[in-house]
């Protein structure tokens, strides 16, 4: 089972995510689009979905689709100046939205929490 799915198209940040997950023994799978995220959820529902709200692949649509697929928690991250986008993400179904800096700072804790929920 994929413990964490992530809609992230920033290759640098994907590397940071996967490296942190590897150190914690957390399985992470990245998806490039809402369709790929849907397929991954159908194959093996995750404990957590992480969404880069600045991804090019329509992150708000992805969040809405995750919400419709069940009770999977979604955490989104973005620039701290994007308050309107943060509100739209919450309205779409994002359980938690945080600035990229806070997300990065708490990444190990977030991933460890997802692992413990498996």
Beta strands, then each sheet from edge to edge (+ up, - down):
strand 1: 4-7
strand 2: 28-31
strand 3: 48-52
strand 4: 73-78
strand 5: 96-99
sheet 1: 2+ 1+ 3+ 4+ 5+
end
